[in-house]
Structure formats: C-alpha cells, structure tokens
Amino acid sequence: MGVSFFETMRGTLRAKDGPEQPVEFEIKAEASHLPRFLRDGTARLSGLIEAPPFVTRAAIDGRIRISILRERIIAYVMSFHDDNDRPCTLEGTKHLTPWHPFVSSSEMDVTLRREGIELAQGHMAFDFRTLIPFLRSWTPMSSIRRLDAGQRDGAERAPILTDDERLTLRALAEAMLPAGRHVPADDDTTVAETERVLSALPGEVRRGWRLALRALDARARLRHRRRFRELSTEARYALLADWLLAPPGAERPPASLKRLSIELLTTVIKGAHFGRADYLAAIGHPPERTIAREPEPRYLQRVIEAESLEPLTEVHAEVVVVGSGAGGAAVAASLARQGVAVAIVEEGRYFRRHDFGGSPVARLNAMYRYKSFNFTLGASMMVPVGRTVGGSTTINSGTCFATPDRVLEEWRSELGFPDDFRPSHYHRYSEQVARMLQVAPGSPAALGRIADVIARGADAMGLSHGPLARNAPSCTGAGECVMGCPEGAKRSADVTWIPAALEAGAELYVGLPATRILMRGPRAVAIEARGADRNGVARTLRVFADHIVLACGSLHTPIMLRENGFTLPQIGRNLSVHPAIGLTALMDEDINPWKTIP
C-alpha cells in the first residue's frame, strides 16, 4: 500500500555576508510502498517554495530519501526555477538521534544552490501550527493510482456481500416487504439492487451496514438459537419490531445503536426495492424520462474541471470562495459584479438540467453527500446535503422564508452580532435575495391533491394553513425537486447566483474537494483542493487569494476549520436544524403523490 502526506517547514537562509532571509516550503510527498518507504526508501515530492529575494514563489519537485535503520537520516532534494528561470536546488538532511527523536525528526540544515553553485545556507524546522493537518494528511494513495482497464471499462467489481450475508439479507427483505395486491415481493432482483446501492456508498457506511446485518443474525441466535434466515417470517418480523418499537402502552425507546442499525439496514433495502422499475410501474409512478440537452451558455467556458488541470495547478485571485451553495454562490456573484477577481472551488460536479432525468437512485448517489446516507446520531434523522454546484439548493424542495425578527434580535443580544443584523437593515438583503429567486407561494395547481387532504384536516382541527413560499415560479408539480428540478423551474443557486458570478468574470473549479488552508504566519493565504482525472490520477489546485471565504455549509465548514488546526471554542457548536417529515396514509381517493410539491 502506498501513502501520501503534506508537510510545511519554515526557517531562514543567509548568503555569505548577507542578512537572514525567510524561507518556507509546503510539499506533498507520495510513496508507492509505505513499509519500504518508512524502512529505507524514497518518495517523490511536489509543492511550493518561497524564499525572497532568492525566489519569490516557485513550484518544486524532487524526492525524499529515508533510511531509519542504516543511516538514520531523512534527506530532502527539491528542484525549482527562480524568478529569472535559472535552475535551483534546496537540499537538507534530518539526522535522527535516539536521544532527541522529536527535535531531530523536525529540523534540518539546508543549502540553496543556483546552477550548481552554493548561494546560501540556513536552518529550517517543521511548522507545528500545521501539525493537525499534517497528521490527517497521511492517507493511502488509492486516490492517485490509475484504475485498471476493467474498472475504466465498467467491469463488475468484487462482490460487496458474502453468500452468507446475501441469505440473511433475503430473509430480512422477506420480513420487511411482503407482496401487496399490485406491488411485487422481494426476490433476487431486490438483493442484487441492494448490493448495487451498497457499492455506491462510502466504505464506512458499507462496513456499518454489514456489521448491522451480522448483529441482527447474532441477535436471532441469542434469542432463538437459530440463524435469522432460519426463523419464520413472523418471528423475523417480531425480532425487528422488538428492536424498533416499544411494548404496548410504553413510550418509544430513545435513540439507540441497535435501532439506528435496523434503520440503516432497512433504509438501504427499501431504497433498492422501491426504486425497482416493476415496483414503480405497479404503483403508477411516471416512467423515467430523458431530458434533451439544451444549448450550453457561454458562461460555462469559465467552468474548469479537475480533468483539465495539470498535476499541480496554481492560480491567483482576490477572493477564493470554497463552496457554491446558498452562501458561497451569493457571495461570489455579489463580489464578481463589483469587479472583484473571484475563484469558486466546488467538490461536486456542475449538473445541468439534462442530468435531472433518469433513475432517482442514480441521481441521489450522484448529487448527495454520502449518497444521501448523511444522518444524525442520537435522535436519528437523515440530513440531505448537496454535493454539487448549487449545494443543497439544488436538491432541496425550494422552501424559502426570511429569518424571523426574534432570531435576529437573539443573535444581536446574546451572540454580539453587529447592528447590520437589525431586522430593518437585514431584511433589505433578504428582499434582494427574494427578488433574485422570485420567491412566491406555491400555486394551487402545483400543490396537487395532497394539499386538499391537508386543508381538510387542518380545517377540521381549526388550524391555519396555506402554501409555503418557494423559489420555483414556473413549478409544474413534478415532485422531483429533491433530485434536481427536471423542469428547470426551481431557481436554485446553480441557475441563478452561479451563472451571474460566471457572467461577471468569476471562475468555477469543479470536482475538487478543498482539504487544506495554507498559512503564512497567522494569515491564511491560499486553499488547496484535490481531485482526479478520469483515470484516477491526482490533480491538485492551489488558489492564492487576498481573502478566503469558507462556505462549505453549516456542517462542513466547521470540519474544514478543525481539520486545519483552528481551535476557536465555538467552532462546530450551536448547530440548529429544521426537521421535516413526510406522512403516509391509505386514502379512499387517488392522491397522485408524484404530482405535487414535495
């Protein structure tokens, strides 16, 4: 197994009879065989060096040689060209000593040469402010290896489940999914579809799912002394109900690991079974449709994919915005319209309207973070998070409402927000956004028959009701908002703020998850994002900017800050969410639930 890691070192250089000058380098090292590298091997490196006046800023490449047992050294050789395109090298060696292992592995003397002639000497040390991102950066090199021909050509992968696990899965599906008058029961297709869904999920979710399946089988053995699949259908169902439900008359038990396990198991199986074409046809769901490509607007020329980058690409902007969702897209458009040079970095793809047709499961896998398996612990709840240009605005139902006055006042009085957040001032910006998004109540035609049912119930209970305000002025009630609007009716960030930003001169980099914030002293000067081409070969983007805007959403902005060593006490705290639920009922009349606003 290979490995890659990042390292930052800083220090000083001094030419003969000259003053000390600062020097700094940031490198990425990649070794193809971790045990050999740590014992006695080499790693190739790439990165960036700054050492004015010798070189302002230059890309470097070279190697690290490590010999812990024989020579007890870690030797660096870095090559680059100075501002006048003359070849230079910076060389240094860490001499490892058992009595000072910490210091000796983090410091070294260095020599700078230009065209083979010694220019300066100095001393450099590991920047311990980057310790946390350094430790987190040690990752397997699977992301930078080339895929083999079979993977490129779509050949079948190794099975996700064992034969024994498939038998348990089939038994679980039989207990969960009895056949109805019209809908099919589970069969080998459900098992195969479940395995296909699992193959698209992150590795940690797959491992958790398989552990939950084995735990269910172990539970059956403990209680019945038989395998889960050997139980009757009724006994299997009773075992599931025991994990999920409370005894009659008791409250439902609090969130627990076993309940979460069952919910994880059943959610995947339901997604596979209810997404089957024969199931959807049986319940009258409209067939999948293909949406024709529309002419590509000129602003798409300013969208740069990871595929088109060099192995290391460096760009400069006045402002770099990380994330293209509701916050990042609006900031980028506002600044670009004022003439600011803006670069937007997004980990997802730029899906267009023609991408919003086809299989619902495939669209969920493509546009949702963790393939839609993003959930809370404790009070278990799915949290949809977009992984696409437009962020979660692309995959939400389009509900829009202004921040309530009481919340704004709470922010000012309890959290110290400035007067800009006074309701009278803040709502001027809310109104600008509402005009841009054309926010208005949903039309009766788009609300569909579900709205009639809710209205009858609310009237009977004496409750007020009405359509929610949304950003979809031409909505037809296709009911697919949460997988990208196939009608092009929803004014999400990918069709409003992002085009406005690109038309004003911003550049959008897609398929590049931002992983590092590069520091110079106490100041953030750049972000680094890493993607891959279609063969899995790594592409690294560095964007240097005067200002950095982290707009990765309320969930992932704190994660990025913490992973880069920021330790402010409120990072990641005080999160609020607005849960919403759907209800299922058996009605006398035909409701057509797919012809409505979800």
HUMOZI-V770920 format. One line per field, one symbol per residue. ss: DSSP state (@ for helix, = for strand, . for the rest). phi: phi as a letter, one per 20 degrees, with the letter a starting at -180 (. if undefined). psi: psi as a letter, one per 20 degrees, with the letter a starting at -180 (. if undefined). A space follows every 10 residues. Layout:
BEGIN
ss->???
phi->???
psi->???
END
This chain:
BEGIN
ss->..======== ====.....= ========== =..@@@@@@@ ========== =...====== =======... ..======== =.....==== =====..@@@ @@@@..==== ====..==== ======.@@@ @@@@@@..== @@@@....@@ @@........ ..@@@@@@@@ @@@@@@.... .......@@@ @@@@@@@@@. ..@@@@@@@@ @@@@@@@@@@ @@@@...@@@ ..@@@@@@@@ @@@@...... ......@@@@ @@@@@@@@@@ @@@@..@@@@ @@........ .......@@@ @@===@@@.. .========= ==...@@@@@ @@@@@@@... .====...=. ..@@@@...@ @@@@@@@=@@ @@..=..... .=...=.=.. @@@.....=. ....@@@@@@ @@@@@...@@ @.@@@@@@@@ @@@@@@@..= =..@@@@@@@ @@@@@@@@@@ @.......== .......... @@@....... ..@@@.@@@@ @@@...==== ..======== ..======== ==.....=== ========== ..@@@@@@@@ @@@....... .......... .......... ........
phi->.ebcbdbccc rcccfgmdff cfbbcccddc cebggfffea bccecbrbcc bfefbfabfc brbddcbfee dlccddccda cffdmefccc cbceefcfec ffffeccaec cdcclndfda cacccfeffd ffffffffcf egfdffffff ffenffefgf degfffffgf fffffecffd fdefffbfff fffffffgfe eggffgffff ffffffffff ffedlbfgfe ffgfffffff fffedefgnd ffffgbffff ffffgfffff gfffefffff ffenfgfgcd dffegeffff feedeggeef gcdcccbfcd deocegffff fffffffenf fddddcfeee fdgfeednff ffffffddfl lnedceenff bfcfcfcagn lfffcdenfc bfffgfffff fffddmfffg efgfeffffg ffffffelfb fffgfffmfg ffffffffff emdfbrfffc dcfdfdmfmd gfcnffemee efffdcffgf fffeofdddd mcffccdedc medfdacccc cbefenefcd dddebfccde cenfedffff fffdnfcgfe fndmfccdfc cdddbedfef elfedaef
psi->prqqrqppqq bqqprpjrrp qqqpqpqpqp piogghghgn aqqqqqbpqp mqjgpgpqqq rbqpppnggg ilqoppopqr pahjkpprqp qqppopphim hgghjiqqqq ppqpkipphr rapqqpoiij gghghhinqq jhijqpqrhg hhjkqprqqh qrhghhgggg hghhhhmqqa hhqqrqahgg gghghgghhi qqhhggghgh ghghhghhgh hggikqqgii qrhghgghgg hhhhqqqpiq qpqrprhhgh gghgghgggg hggiiqhhgh hhjjpqqqqp pqqqppqhii ijppqhhiqr hopprqrhpp poqkbggggg ggggghhjjp opppppharn prhiikabph ghhghhiqpk kimorqrdnp ppoppqmrpi bihhjrijpp qqpqhhgghg hghhikqrii jpghghihhh hgghggilpq qqqhhhhahh hggggggggh jkqqrrqqpr lmhkpjkijk hjkpoiikhp mrhijfgghg gghjiqqppq knpphqopqo cjppirqpqp bqaijjpqpp ppopqhqpoo ljrhgighgh ghijjpkqhi pjrkpqqnqq qqqpqoqhrp hmijmrp.
END
